[in-house]
Amino acid sequence: MRKNIHPNYHKIKVVMTDGSQFETKSTWGKEGDTMKLDIDSKSHPAWIGGGQKLLDKGRVNKFFKKFKNLRSTTKK
């Protein structure tokens, strides 16, 4: 393997939006740096209860409204 071409892999601390924290390894920053998250799985609507359904609901309704005249009225 060639030397000096790979990023430095070191320990950092990650602070979640609720203040909880954990230590992990990363190529971000320098050894011992702290990464403070603005958004994470505890606060983003895609991960909290039902958030994804709310995001999709608007798109589905918009689709049906746009193409409502293309629906078949005959039953098979």
All heavy atoms as a GROMACS GRO file, in nm:
protein
  618
    1MET      N    1   0.083  -0.118   0.000
    1MET     CA    2   0.000   0.000   0.000
    1MET      C    3   0.088   0.125   0.000
    1MET      O    4   0.191   0.128   0.068
    1MET     CB    5  -0.089   0.000   0.125
    1MET     CG    6  -0.217   0.068   0.101
    1MET     SD    7  -0.348   0.054   0.226
    1MET     CE    8  -0.281  -0.009   0.372
    2ARG      N    9   0.049   0.226  -0.075
    2ARG     CA   10   0.125   0.351  -0.078
    2ARG      C   11   0.110   0.427   0.051
    2ARG      O   12   0.004   0.430   0.111
    2ARG     CB   13   0.079   0.437  -0.195
    2ARG     CG   14   0.116   0.375  -0.328
    2ARG     CD   15   0.063   0.446  -0.448
    2ARG     NE   16   0.058   0.590  -0.437
    2ARG     CZ   17  -0.009   0.669  -0.518
    2ARG    NH1   18  -0.079   0.616  -0.617
    2ARG    NH2   19  -0.010   0.798  -0.502
    3LYS      N   20   0.213   0.491   0.094
    3LYS     CA   21   0.212   0.568   0.219
    3LYS      C   22   0.168   0.711   0.193
    3LYS      O   23   0.183   0.764   0.084
    3LYS     CB   24   0.350   0.566   0.284
    3LYS     CG   25   0.393   0.427   0.326
    3LYS     CD   26   0.525   0.431   0.397
    3LYS     CE   27   0.570   0.291   0.426
    3LYS     NZ   28   0.560   0.254   0.562
    4ASN      N   29   0.110   0.771   0.296
    4ASN     CA   30   0.072   0.913   0.298
    4ASN      C   31  -0.035   0.952   0.196
    4ASN      O   32  -0.041   1.066   0.152
    4ASN     CB   33   0.196   1.002   0.279
    4ASN     CG   34   0.297   0.981   0.388
    4ASN    OD1   35   0.262   0.955   0.503
    4ASN    ND2   36   0.424   0.987   0.353
    5ILE      N   37  -0.120   0.858   0.155
    5ILE     CA   38  -0.230   0.894   0.065
    5ILE      C   39  -0.366   0.879   0.134
    5ILE      O   40  -0.465   0.925   0.084
    5ILE     CB   41  -0.228   0.810  -0.065
    5ILE    CG1   42  -0.248   0.662  -0.035
    5ILE    CG2   43  -0.102   0.835  -0.144
    5ILE    CD1   44  -0.280   0.580  -0.159
    6HIS      N   45  -0.369   0.812   0.248
    6HIS     CA   46  -0.494   0.788   0.318
    6HIS      C   47  -0.516   0.892   0.427
    6HIS      O   48  -0.422   0.937   0.491
    6HIS     CB   49  -0.494   0.648   0.380
    6HIS     CG   50  -0.477   0.540   0.276
    6HIS    ND1   51  -0.577   0.505   0.190
    6HIS    CD2   52  -0.371   0.463   0.244
    6HIS    CE1   53  -0.534   0.410   0.110
    6HIS    NE2   54  -0.409   0.383   0.140
    7PRO      N   55  -0.643   0.932   0.452
    7PRO     CA   56  -0.670   1.030   0.557
    7PRO      C   57  -0.644   0.971   0.696
    7PRO      O   58  -0.649   0.849   0.716
    7PRO     CB   59  -0.819   1.062   0.540
    7PRO     CG   60  -0.875   0.946   0.464
    7PRO     CD   61  -0.764   0.889   0.382
    8ASN      N   62  -0.617   1.056   0.790
    8ASN     CA   63  -0.592   1.016   0.927
    8ASN      C   64  -0.722   0.967   0.991
    8ASN      O   65  -0.822   1.038   0.991
    8ASN     CB   66  -0.534   1.135   1.005
    8ASN     CG   67  -0.495   1.097   1.144
    8ASN    OD1   68  -0.482   0.979   1.178
    8ASN    ND2   69  -0.474   1.198   1.227
    9TYR      N   70  -0.723   0.849   1.046
    9TYR     CA   71  -0.840   0.787   1.109
    9TYR      C   72  -0.819   0.792   1.259
    9TYR      O   73  -0.726   0.732   1.312
    9TYR     CB   74  -0.853   0.643   1.058
    9TYR     CG   75  -0.981   0.573   1.092
    9TYR    CD1   76  -1.103   0.620   1.046
    9TYR    CD2   77  -0.980   0.457   1.167
    9TYR    CE1   78  -1.221   0.554   1.075
    9TYR    CE2   79  -1.097   0.390   1.196
    9TYR     CZ   80  -1.217   0.438   1.150
    9TYR     OH   81  -1.333   0.373   1.179
   10HIS      N   82  -0.904   0.867   1.330
   10HIS     CA   83  -0.880   0.894   1.472
   10HIS      C   84  -1.011   0.901   1.549
   10HIS      O   85  -1.118   0.901   1.491
   10HIS     CB   86  -0.804   1.026   1.486
   10HIS     CG   87  -0.868   1.136   1.406
   10HIS    ND1   88  -0.836   1.158   1.276
   10HIS    CD2   89  -0.967   1.223   1.435
   10HIS    CE1   90  -0.911   1.257   1.228
   10HIS    NE2   91  -0.991   1.298   1.324
   11LYS      N   92  -1.002   0.912   1.682
   11LYS     CA   93  -1.120   0.919   1.767
   11LYS      C   94  -1.172   1.062   1.777
   11LYS      O   95  -1.094   1.156   1.791
   11LYS     CB   96  -1.089   0.868   1.908
   11LYS     CG   97  -1.072   0.720   1.917
   11LYS     CD   98  -1.054   0.677   2.061
   11LYS     CE   99  -1.036   0.527   2.069
   11LYS     NZ  100  -1.018   0.482   2.207
   12ILE      N  101  -1.306   1.075   1.767
   12ILE     CA  102  -1.372   1.204   1.790
   12ILE      C  103  -1.492   1.180   1.880
   12ILE      O  104  -1.536   1.066   1.899
   12ILE     CB  105  -1.419   1.271   1.658
   12ILE    CG1  106  -1.527   1.187   1.588
   12ILE    CG2  107  -1.302   1.300   1.567
   12ILE    CD1  108  -1.601   1.262   1.479
   13LYS      N  109  -1.548   1.288   1.934
   13LYS     CA  110  -1.669   1.280   2.015
   13LYS      C  111  -1.784   1.342   1.935
   13LYS      O  112  -1.768   1.447   1.874
   13LYS     CB  113  -1.649   1.356   2.147
   13LYS     CG  114  -1.766   1.346   2.240
   13LYS     CD  115  -1.743   1.400   2.380
   13LYS     CE  116  -1.666   1.527   2.386
   13LYS     NZ  117  -1.663   1.588   2.519
   14VAL      N  118  -1.900   1.275   1.936
   14VAL     CA  119  -2.018   1.324   1.866
   14VAL      C  120  -2.123   1.360   1.971
   14VAL      O  121  -2.154   1.279   2.058
   14VAL     CB  122  -2.074   1.217   1.770
   14VAL    CG1  123  -2.200   1.268   1.701
   14VAL    CG2  124  -1.969   1.177   1.668
   15VAL      N  125  -2.177   1.482   1.962
   15VAL     CA  126  -2.280   1.529   2.054
   15VAL      C  127  -2.412   1.538   1.977
   15VAL      O  128  -2.422   1.611   1.879
   15VAL     CB  129  -2.244   1.666   2.116
   15VAL    CG1  130  -2.353   1.712   2.209
   15VAL    CG2  131  -2.110   1.658   2.188
   16MET      N  132  -2.512   1.462   2.023
   16MET     CA  133  -2.643   1.459   1.960
   16MET      C  134  -2.722   1.586   1.997
   16MET      O  135  -2.680   1.661   2.084
   16MET     CB  136  -2.721   1.335   2.004
   16MET     CG  137  -2.646   1.205   1.984
   16MET     SD  138  -2.636   1.156   1.816
   16MET     CE  139  -2.783   1.059   1.804
   17THR      N  140  -2.838   1.607   1.933
   17THR     CA  141  -2.917   1.727   1.958
   17THR      C  142  -2.974   1.731   2.099
   17THR      O  143  -2.998   1.839   2.153
   17THR     CB  144  -3.034   1.738   1.859
   17THR    OG1  145  -3.112   1.619   1.865
   17THR    CG2  146  -2.984   1.759   1.718
   18ASP      N  147  -2.993   1.615   2.162
   18ASP     CA  148  -3.047   1.613   2.299
   18ASP      C  149  -2.937   1.622   2.405
   18ASP      O  150  -2.964   1.617   2.524
   18ASP     CB  151  -3.132   1.488   2.321
   18ASP     CG  152  -3.051   1.359   2.320
   18ASP    OD1  153  -2.932   1.362   2.281
   18ASP    OD2  154  -3.108   1.254   2.355
   19GLY      N  155  -2.811   1.635   2.363
   19GLY     CA  156  -2.700   1.649   2.457
   19GLY      C  157  -2.626   1.519   2.484
   19GLY      O  158  -2.518   1.521   2.540
   20SER      N  159  -2.684   1.406   2.448
   20SER     CA  160  -2.613   1.279   2.467
   20SER      C  161  -2.493   1.276   2.373
   20SER      O  162  -2.490   1.343   2.270
   20SER     CB  163  -2.706   1.160   2.443
   20SER     OG  164  -2.751   1.160   2.310
   21GLN      N  165  -2.393   1.198   2.411
   21GLN     CA  166  -2.272   1.195   2.331
   21GLN      C  167  -2.211   1.056   2.328
   21GLN      O  168  -2.242   0.972   2.412
   21GLN     CB  169  -2.170   1.296   2.384
   21GLN     CG  170  -2.139   1.284   2.532
   21GLN     CD  171  -2.059   1.403   2.582
   21GLN    OE1  172  -2.005   1.479   2.503
   21GLN    NE2  173  -2.051   1.418   2.711
   22PHE      N  174  -2.130   1.032   2.227
   22PHE     CA  175  -2.059   0.906   2.215
   22PHE      C  176  -1.928   0.930   2.143
   22PHE      O  177  -1.908   1.033   2.080
   22PHE     CB  178  -2.144   0.801   2.143
   22PHE     CG  179  -2.177   0.835   2.000
   22PHE    CD1  180  -2.097   0.794   1.896
   22PHE    CD2  181  -2.291   0.910   1.970
   22PHE    CE1  182  -2.128   0.825   1.765
   22PHE    CE2  183  -2.324   0.941   1.839
   22PHE     CZ  184  -2.241   0.898   1.736
   23GLU      N  185  -1.838   0.834   2.155
   23GLU     CA  186  -1.708   0.843   2.091
   23GLU      C  187  -1.704   0.745   1.975
   23GLU      O  188  -1.753   0.633   1.985
   23GLU     CB  189  -1.599   0.810   2.193
   23GLU     CG  190  -1.462   0.855   2.151
   23GLU     CD  191  -1.362   0.840   2.264
   23GLU    OE1  192  -1.349   0.934   2.344
   23GLU    OE2  193  -1.299   0.733   2.271
   24THR      N  194  -1.645   0.788   1.865
   24THR     CA  195  -1.633   0.702   1.747
   24THR      C  196  -1.504   0.736   1.675
   24THR      O  197  -1.434   0.830   1.712
   24THR     CB  198  -1.755   0.721   1.654
   24THR    OG1  199  -1.749   0.624   1.551
   24THR    CG2  200  -1.759   0.860   1.593
   25LYS      N  201  -1.474   0.661   1.572
   25LYS     CA  202  -1.358   0.690   1.490
   25LYS      C  203  -1.404   0.751   1.358
   25LYS      O  204  -1.508   0.714   1.305
   25LYS     CB  205  -1.277   0.564   1.463
   25LYS     CG  206  -1.201   0.517   1.585
   25LYS     CD  207  -1.103   0.410   1.547
   25LYS     CE  208  -0.995   0.404   1.652
   25LYS     NZ  209  -0.878   0.331   1.604
   26SER      N  210  -1.326   0.846   1.306
   26SER     CA  211  -1.365   0.918   1.186
   26SER      C  212  -1.243   0.979   1.120
   26SER      O  213  -1.136   0.990   1.181
   26SER     CB  214  -1.464   1.029   1.224
   26SER     OG  215  -1.495   1.108   1.112
   27THR      N  216  -1.261   1.022   0.995
   27THR     CA  217  -1.158   1.100   0.927
   27THR      C  218  -1.188   1.249   0.938
   27THR      O  219  -1.111   1.331   0.890
   27THR     CB  220  -1.149   1.060   0.778
   27THR    OG1  221  -1.276   1.081   0.717
   27THR    CG2  222  -1.107   0.915   0.763
   28TRP      N  223  -1.301   1.285   1.000
   28TRP     CA  224  -1.342   1.425   1.017
   28TRP      C  225  -1.258   1.490   1.126
   28TRP      O  226  -1.233   1.432   1.232
   28TRP     CB  227  -1.490   1.430   1.054
   28TRP     CG  228  -1.541   1.568   1.078
   28TRP    CD1  229  -1.589   1.655   0.985
   28TRP    CD2  230  -1.551   1.636   1.203
   28TRP    NE1  231  -1.627   1.772   1.044
   28TRP    CE2  232  -1.604   1.764   1.179
   28TRP    CE3  233  -1.517   1.602   1.334
   28TRP    CZ2  234  -1.626   1.857   1.279
   28TRP    CZ3  235  -1.538   1.694   1.434
   28TRP    CH2  236  -1.593   1.820   1.406
   29GLY      N  237  -1.217   1.612   1.108
   29GLY     CA  238  -1.148   1.690   1.210
   29GLY      C  239  -1.014   1.632   1.250
   29GLY      O  240  -0.946   1.566   1.172
   30LYS      N  241  -0.978   1.661   1.377
   30LYS     CA  242  -0.852   1.613   1.433
   30LYS      C  243  -0.881   1.525   1.553
   30LYS      O  244  -0.992   1.523   1.605
   30LYS     CB  245  -0.766   1.732   1.477
   30LYS     CG  246  -0.729   1.829   1.366
   30LYS     CD  247  -0.646   1.943   1.418
   30LYS     CE  248  -0.724   2.016   1.524
   30LYS     NZ  249  -0.727   2.156   1.525
   31GLU      N  250  -0.783   1.454   1.600
   31GLU     CA  251  -0.795   1.368   1.718
   31GLU      C  252  -0.851   1.450   1.835
   31GLU      O  253  -0.804   1.559   1.865
   31GLU     CB  254  -0.657   1.314   1.757
   31GLU     CG  255  -0.655   1.229   1.882
   31GLU     CD  256  -0.700   1.087   1.859
   31GLU    OE1  257  -0.681   1.034   1.748
   31GLU    OE2  258  -0.755   1.028   1.954
   32GLY      N  259  -0.961   1.400   1.895
   32GLY     CA  260  -1.020   1.464   2.011
   32GLY      C  261  -1.120   1.574   1.981
   32GLY      O  262  -1.179   1.632   2.073
   33ASP      N  263  -1.143   1.609   1.855
   33ASP     CA  264  -1.242   1.711   1.820
   33ASP      C  265  -1.383   1.666   1.856
   33ASP      O  266  -1.410   1.547   1.870
   33ASP     CB  267  -1.238   1.743   1.670
   33ASP     CG  268  -1.128   1.839   1.632
   33ASP    OD1  269  -1.060   1.891   1.723
   33ASP    OD2  270  -1.109   1.860   1.511
   34THR      N  271  -1.475   1.763   1.870
   34THR     CA  272  -1.614   1.734   1.902
   34THR      C  273  -1.702   1.778   1.785
   34THR      O  274  -1.697   1.894   1.743
   34THR     CB  275  -1.657   1.808   2.029
   34THR    OG1  276  -1.573   1.765   2.137
   34THR    CG2  277  -1.801   1.778   2.064
   35MET      N  278  -1.784   1.685   1.735
   35MET     CA  279  -1.879   1.715   1.628
   35MET      C  280  -2.016   1.734   1.692
   35MET      O  281  -2.069   1.642   1.754
   35MET     CB  282  -1.884   1.600   1.527
   35MET     CG  283  -1.986   1.620   1.417
   35MET     SD  284  -2.008   1.477   1.309
   35MET     CE  285  -1.859   1.484   1.212
   36LYS      N  286  -2.072   1.854   1.679
   36LYS     CA  287  -2.206   1.882   1.733
   36LYS      C  288  -2.306   1.875   1.619
   36LYS      O  289  -2.296   1.949   1.521
   36LYS     CB  290  -2.208   2.020   1.799
   36LYS     CG  291  -2.121   2.027   1.921
   36LYS     CD  292  -2.126   2.163   1.987
   36LYS     CE  293  -2.034   2.165   2.106
   36LYS     NZ  294  -2.028   2.296   2.168
   37LEU      N  295  -2.404   1.785   1.632
   37LEU     CA  296  -2.502   1.765   1.526
   37LEU      C  297  -2.616   1.866   1.536
   37LEU      O  298  -2.664   1.896   1.644
   37LEU     CB  299  -2.558   1.623   1.534
   37LEU     CG  300  -2.456   1.511   1.522
   37LEU    CD1  301  -2.526   1.377   1.535
   37LEU    CD2  302  -2.381   1.519   1.391
   38ASP      N  303  -2.659   1.920   1.422
   38ASP     CA  304  -2.774   2.009   1.416
   38ASP      C  305  -2.902   1.929   1.405
   38ASP      O  306  -3.009   1.973   1.445
   38ASP     CB  307  -2.765   2.102   1.295
   38ASP     CG  308  -2.650   2.199   1.306
   38ASP    OD1  309  -2.614   2.235   1.419
   38ASP    OD2  310  -2.596   2.238   1.201
   39ILE      N  311  -2.894   1.810   1.346
   39ILE     CA  312  -3.010   1.724   1.327
   39ILE      C  313  -2.961   1.580   1.334
   39ILE      O  314  -2.850   1.549   1.293
   39ILE     CB  315  -3.079   1.755   1.193
   39ILE    CG1  316  -3.216   1.693   1.189
   39ILE    CG2  317  -2.995   1.715   1.076
   39ILE    CD1  318  -3.308   1.759   1.090
   40ASP      N  319  -3.041   1.493   1.393
   40ASP     CA  320  -3.005   1.353   1.405
   40ASP      C  321  -3.130   1.266   1.406
   40ASP      O  322  -3.241   1.317   1.385
   40ASP     CB  323  -2.919   1.327   1.529
   40ASP     CG  324  -2.988   1.364   1.658
   40ASP    OD1  325  -3.112   1.366   1.664
   40ASP    OD2  326  -2.918   1.391   1.757
   41SER      N  327  -3.114   1.138   1.429
   41SER     CA  328  -3.227   1.046   1.422
   41SER      C  329  -3.332   1.071   1.530
   41SER      O  330  -3.445   1.026   1.518
   41SER     CB  331  -3.177   0.903   1.432
   41SER     OG  332  -3.112   0.882   1.555
   42LYS      N  333  -3.297   1.145   1.634
   42LYS     CA  334  -3.394   1.175   1.740
   42LYS      C  335  -3.478   1.298   1.709
   42LYS      O  336  -3.580   1.321   1.773
   42LYS     CB  337  -3.321   1.195   1.873
   42LYS     CG  338  -3.251   1.069   1.920
   42LYS     CD  339  -3.174   1.094   2.047
   42LYS     CE  340  -3.099   0.967   2.087
   42LYS     NZ  341  -3.016   0.989   2.203
   43SER      N  342  -3.435   1.379   1.612
   43SER     CA  343  -3.508   1.503   1.584
   43SER      C  344  -3.556   1.517   1.440
   43SER      O  345  -3.637   1.603   1.412
   43SER     CB  346  -3.419   1.623   1.619
   43SER     OG  347  -3.304   1.624   1.536
   44HIS      N  348  -3.507   1.436   1.348
   44HIS     CA  349  -3.546   1.449   1.208
   44HIS      C  350  -3.680   1.379   1.184
   44HIS      O  351  -3.701   1.267   1.230
   44HIS     CB  352  -3.439   1.388   1.118
   44HIS     CG  353  -3.456   1.422   0.974
   44HIS    ND1  354  -3.544   1.355   0.893
   44HIS    CD2  355  -3.399   1.518   0.899
   44HIS    CE1  356  -3.539   1.407   0.772
   44HIS    NE2  357  -3.451   1.507   0.773
   45PRO      N  358  -3.773   1.442   1.112
   45PRO     CA  359  -3.907   1.384   1.092
   45PRO      C  360  -3.908   1.251   1.018
   45PRO      O  361  -4.002   1.174   1.032
   45PRO     CB  362  -3.982   1.490   1.013
   45PRO     CG  363  -3.883   1.588   0.968
   45PRO     CD  364  -3.761   1.574   1.052
   46ALA      N  365  -3.805   1.220   0.941
   46ALA     CA  366  -3.802   1.092   0.871
   46ALA      C  367  -3.784   0.975   0.966
   46ALA      O  368  -3.819   0.864   0.934
   46ALA     CB  369  -3.691   1.092   0.766
   47TRP      N  370  -3.728   1.001   1.085
   47TRP     CA  371  -3.702   0.892   1.179
   47TRP      C  372  -3.795   0.891   1.299
   47TRP      O  373  -3.803   0.792   1.369
   47TRP     CB  374  -3.558   0.898   1.230
   47TRP     CG  375  -3.459   0.850   1.131
   47TRP    CD1  376  -3.439   0.722   1.090
   47TRP    CD2  377  -3.367   0.929   1.057
   47TRP    NE1  378  -3.340   0.717   0.997
   47TRP    CE2  379  -3.294   0.843   0.975
   47TRP    CE3  380  -3.339   1.066   1.053
   47TRP    CZ2  381  -3.195   0.888   0.891
   47TRP    CZ3  382  -3.240   1.109   0.970
   47TRP    CH2  383  -3.170   1.021   0.889
   48ILE      N  384  -3.864   1.001   1.327
   48ILE     CA  385  -3.952   1.000   1.444
   48ILE      C  386  -4.090   0.952   1.403
   48ILE      O  387  -4.126   0.960   1.287
   48ILE     CB  388  -3.958   1.139   1.513
   48ILE    CG1  389  -4.003   1.247   1.418
   48ILE    CG2  390  -3.824   1.175   1.572
   48ILE    CD1  391  -4.020   1.383   1.483
   49GLY      N  392  -4.166   0.903   1.496
   49GLY     CA  393  -4.292   0.835   1.471
   49GLY      C  394  -4.384   0.899   1.369
   49GLY      O  395  -4.437   1.006   1.390
   50GLY      N  396  -4.401   0.833   1.257
   50GLY     CA  397  -4.495   0.877   1.155
   50GLY      C  398  -4.448   0.990   1.068
   50GLY      O  399  -4.521   1.035   0.980
   51GLY      N  400  -4.328   1.040   1.087
   51GLY     CA  401  -4.280   1.154   1.010
   51GLY      C  402  -4.275   1.126   0.861
   51GLY      O  403  -4.312   1.210   0.781
   52GLN      N  404  -4.231   1.008   0.823
   52GLN     CA  405  -4.220   0.976   0.682
   52GLN      C  406  -4.357   0.975   0.615
   52GLN      O  407  -4.374   1.019   0.504
   52GLN     CB  408  -4.151   0.841   0.663
   52GLN     CG  409  -4.120   0.808   0.518
   52GLN     CD  410  -4.018   0.902   0.457
   52GLN    OE1  411  -3.924   0.941   0.523
   52GLN    NE2  412  -4.038   0.940   0.333
   53LYS      N  413  -4.458   0.926   0.685
   53LYS     CA  414  -4.593   0.923   0.629
   53LYS      C  415  -4.643   1.065   0.601
   53LYS      O  416  -4.706   1.090   0.501
   53LYS     CB  417  -4.688   0.851   0.724
   53LYS     CG  418  -4.660   0.703   0.734
   53LYS     CD  419  -4.753   0.638   0.833
   53LYS     CE  420  -4.714   0.493   0.854
   53LYS     NZ  421  -4.787   0.430   0.960
   54LEU      N  422  -4.611   1.158   0.692
   54LEU     CA  423  -4.654   1.296   0.672
   54LEU      C  424  -4.586   1.357   0.549
   54LEU      O  425  -4.648   1.432   0.475
   54LEU     CB  426  -4.623   1.379   0.796
   54LEU     CG  427  -4.705   1.346   0.920
   54LEU    CD1  428  -4.654   1.428   1.039
   54LEU    CD2  429  -4.852   1.373   0.898
   55LEU      N  430  -4.459   1.324   0.529
   55LEU     CA  431  -4.388   1.378   0.413
   55LEU      C  432  -4.446   1.322   0.284
   55LEU      O  433  -4.464   1.393   0.186
   55LEU     CB  434  -4.239   1.342   0.421
   55LEU     CG  435  -4.159   1.408   0.532
   55LEU    CD1  436  -4.018   1.350   0.536
   55LEU    CD2  437  -4.153   1.557   0.514
   56ASP      N  438  -4.478   1.192   0.283
   56ASP     CA  439  -4.530   1.129   0.162
   56ASP      C  440  -4.674   1.167   0.134
   56ASP      O  441  -4.717   1.168   0.020
   56ASP     CB  442  -4.518   0.978   0.172
   56ASP     CG  443  -4.374   0.931   0.161
   56ASP    OD1  444  -4.290   1.008   0.113
   56ASP    OD2  445  -4.349   0.817   0.200
   57LYS      N  446  -4.752   1.195   0.236
   57LYS     CA  447  -4.894   1.223   0.219
   57LYS      C  448  -4.917   1.340   0.123
   57LYS      O  449  -5.002   1.333   0.035
   57LYS     CB  450  -4.957   1.252   0.354
   57LYS     CG  451  -5.106   1.271   0.350
   57LYS     CD  452  -5.161   1.294   0.488
   57LYS     CE  453  -5.310   1.313   0.484
   57LYS     NZ  454  -5.366   1.339   0.615
   58GLY      N  455  -4.841   1.445   0.136
   58GLY     CA  456  -4.856   1.561   0.050
   58GLY      C  457  -4.824   1.530  -0.095
   58GLY      O  458  -4.893   1.574  -0.186
   59ARG      N  459  -4.722   1.451  -0.117
   59ARG     CA  460  -4.683   1.416  -0.254
   59ARG      C  461  -4.788   1.329  -0.320
   59ARG      O  462  -4.820   1.345  -0.437
   59ARG     CB  463  -4.549   1.345  -0.253
   59ARG     CG  464  -4.435   1.436  -0.210
   59ARG     CD  465  -4.306   1.361  -0.209
   59ARG     NE  466  -4.201   1.445  -0.156
   59ARG     CZ  467  -4.092   1.400  -0.098
   59ARG    NH1  468  -4.073   1.271  -0.086
   59ARG    NH2  469  -4.001   1.482  -0.053
   60VAL      N  470  -4.841   1.232  -0.245
   60VAL     CA  471  -4.943   1.143  -0.300
   60VAL      C  472  -5.070   1.221  -0.332
   60VAL      O  473  -5.128   1.205  -0.440
   60VAL     CB  474  -4.972   1.026  -0.202
   60VAL    CG1  475  -5.091   0.945  -0.247
   60VAL    CG2  476  -4.849   0.938  -0.186
   61ASN      N  477  -5.114   1.306  -0.242
   61ASN     CA  478  -5.233   1.388  -0.266
   61ASN      C  479  -5.214   1.480  -0.386
   61ASN      O  480  -5.305   1.498  -0.466
   61ASN     CB  481  -5.268   1.470  -0.142
   61ASN     CG  482  -5.329   1.385  -0.034
   61ASN    OD1  483  -5.377   1.274  -0.060
   61ASN    ND2  484  -5.325   1.434   0.088
   62LYS      N  485  -5.095   1.536  -0.400
   62LYS     CA  486  -5.065   1.624  -0.513
   62LYS      C  487  -5.073   1.544  -0.645
   62LYS      O  488  -5.128   1.592  -0.744
   62LYS     CB  489  -4.926   1.684  -0.497
   62LYS     CG  490  -4.890   1.785  -0.602
   62LYS     CD  491  -4.754   1.847  -0.574
   62LYS     CE  492  -4.716   1.945  -0.682
   62LYS     NZ  493  -4.584   2.004  -0.658
   63PHE      N  494  -5.021   1.421  -0.643
   63PHE     CA  495  -5.026   1.336  -0.761
   63PHE      C  496  -5.170   1.304  -0.800
   63PHE      O  497  -5.210   1.319  -0.915
   63PHE     CB  498  -4.949   1.206  -0.735
   63PHE     CG  499  -4.960   1.105  -0.845
   63PHE    CD1  500  -4.878   1.113  -0.956
   63PHE    CD2  501  -5.053   1.003  -0.838
   63PHE    CE1  502  -4.888   1.021  -1.059
   63PHE    CE2  503  -5.064   0.910  -0.940
   63PHE     CZ  504  -4.981   0.919  -1.050
   64PHE      N  505  -5.251   1.260  -0.700
   64PHE     CA  506  -5.391   1.226  -0.730
   64PHE      C  507  -5.470   1.348  -0.777
   64PHE      O  508  -5.555   1.337  -0.865
   64PHE     CB  509  -5.458   1.164  -0.608
   64PHE     CG  510  -5.420   1.019  -0.588
   64PHE    CD1  511  -5.382   0.973  -0.463
   64PHE    CD2  512  -5.422   0.929  -0.693
   64PHE    CE1  513  -5.347   0.841  -0.444
   64PHE    CE2  514  -5.388   0.796  -0.675
   64PHE     CZ  515  -5.349   0.752  -0.550
   65LYS      N  516  -5.442   1.464  -0.721
   65LYS     CA  517  -5.512   1.586  -0.763
   65LYS      C  518  -5.477   1.621  -0.908
   65LYS      O  519  -5.564   1.656  -0.987
   65LYS     CB  520  -5.475   1.700  -0.670
   65LYS     CG  521  -5.550   1.827  -0.695
   65LYS     CD  522  -5.513   1.934  -0.592
   65LYS     CE  523  -5.588   2.062  -0.617
   65LYS     NZ  524  -5.550   2.165  -0.520
   66LYS      N  525  -5.350   1.605  -0.942
   66LYS     CA  526  -5.303   1.638  -1.076
   66LYS      C  527  -5.361   1.544  -1.182
   66LYS      O  528  -5.397   1.585  -1.291
   66LYS     CB  529  -5.150   1.633  -1.080
   66LYS     CG  530  -5.089   1.677  -1.211
   66LYS     CD  531  -4.938   1.680  -1.201
   66LYS     CE  532  -4.875   1.727  -1.329
   66LYS     NZ  533  -4.728   1.733  -1.320
   67PHE      N  534  -5.372   1.415  -1.147
   67PHE     CA  535  -5.416   1.315  -1.244
   67PHE      C  536  -5.552   1.256  -1.211
   67PHE      O  537  -5.584   1.145  -1.252
   67PHE     CB  538  -5.312   1.203  -1.253
   67PHE     CG  539  -5.179   1.250  -1.305
   67PHE    CD1  540  -5.071   1.265  -1.220
   67PHE    CD2  541  -5.161   1.283  -1.438
   67PHE    CE1  542  -4.948   1.309  -1.266
   67PHE    CE2  543  -5.039   1.326  -1.486
   67PHE     CZ  544  -4.932   1.340  -1.400
   68LYS      N  545  -5.637   1.330  -1.143
   68LYS     CA  546  -5.769   1.277  -1.103
   68LYS      C  547  -5.857   1.243  -1.221
   68LYS      O  548  -5.938   1.153  -1.214
   68LYS     CB  549  -5.840   1.376  -1.010
   68LYS     CG  550  -5.881   1.506  -1.077
   68LYS     CD  551  -5.945   1.598  -0.977
   68LYS     CE  552  -5.976   1.731  -1.045
   68LYS     NZ  553  -6.025   1.826  -0.950
   69ASN      N  554  -5.841   1.311  -1.334
   69ASN     CA  555  -5.924   1.284  -1.451
   69ASN      C  556  -5.882   1.158  -1.527
   69ASN      O  557  -5.954   1.111  -1.614
   69ASN     CB  558  -5.921   1.404  -1.546
   69ASN     CG  559  -5.987   1.525  -1.483
   69ASN    OD1  560  -6.076   1.512  -1.400
   69ASN    ND2  561  -5.939   1.642  -1.520
   70LEU      N  562  -5.768   1.101  -1.495
   70LEU     CA  563  -5.720   0.983  -1.564
   70LEU      C  564  -5.766   0.854  -1.495
   70LEU      O  565  -5.740   0.746  -1.547
   70LEU     CB  566  -5.568   0.985  -1.573
   70LEU     CG  567  -5.507   1.098  -1.654
   70LEU    CD1  568  -5.356   1.092  -1.652
   70LEU    CD2  569  -5.558   1.093  -1.797
   71ARG      N  570  -5.830   0.864  -1.383
   71ARG     CA  571  -5.877   0.745  -1.312
   71ARG      C  572  -5.990   0.678  -1.389
   71ARG      O  573  -6.078   0.742  -1.444
   71ARG     CB  574  -5.928   0.779  -1.172
   71ARG     CG  575  -5.820   0.811  -1.076
   71ARG     CD  576  -5.880   0.821  -0.938
   71ARG     NE  577  -5.775   0.857  -0.842
   71ARG     CZ  578  -5.798   0.881  -0.716
   71ARG    NH1  579  -5.920   0.875  -0.669
   71ARG    NH2  580  -5.700   0.911  -0.635
   72SER      N  581  -5.987   0.546  -1.390
   72SER     CA  582  -6.091   0.469  -1.457
   72SER      C  583  -6.216   0.466  -1.370
   72SER      O  584  -6.209   0.443  -1.250
   72SER     CB  585  -6.041   0.328  -1.483
   72SER     OG  586  -6.145   0.251  -1.536
   73THR      N  587  -6.332   0.488  -1.430
   73THR     CA  588  -6.457   0.486  -1.355
   73THR      C  589  -6.530   0.353  -1.369
   73THR      O  590  -6.628   0.328  -1.300
   73THR     CB  591  -6.552   0.600  -1.401
   73THR    OG1  592  -6.572   0.586  -1.541
   73THR    CG2  593  -6.491   0.735  -1.370
   74THR      N  594  -6.482   0.267  -1.458
   74THR     CA  595  -6.547   0.137  -1.478
   74THR      C  596  -6.486   0.035  -1.384
   74THR      O  597  -6.365   0.037  -1.358
   74THR     CB  598  -6.531   0.089  -1.623
   74THR    OG1  599  -6.392   0.077  -1.653
   74THR    CG2  600  -6.597   0.185  -1.719
   75LYS      N  601  -6.571  -0.053  -1.334
   75LYS     CA  602  -6.522  -0.160  -1.246
   75LYS      C  603  -6.497  -0.284  -1.328
   75LYS      O  604  -6.570  -0.314  -1.421
   75LYS     CB  605  -6.624  -0.190  -1.136
   75LYS     CG  606  -6.638  -0.077  -1.038
   75LYS     CD  607  -6.729  -0.118  -0.925
   75LYS     CE  608  -6.740  -0.007  -0.823
   75LYS     NZ  609  -6.823  -0.043  -0.710
   76LYS      N  610  -6.396  -0.358  -1.291
   76LYS     CA  611  -6.362  -0.481  -1.363
   76LYS      C  612  -6.418  -0.601  -1.292
   76LYS      O  613  -6.433  -0.610  -1.178
   76LYS     CB  614  -6.212  -0.496  -1.376
   76LYS     CG  615  -6.155  -0.390  -1.465
   76LYS     CD  616  -6.006  -0.408  -1.480
   76LYS     CE  617  -5.948  -0.301  -1.569
   76LYS     NZ  618  -5.808  -0.312  -1.586
   0.00000   0.00000   0.00000
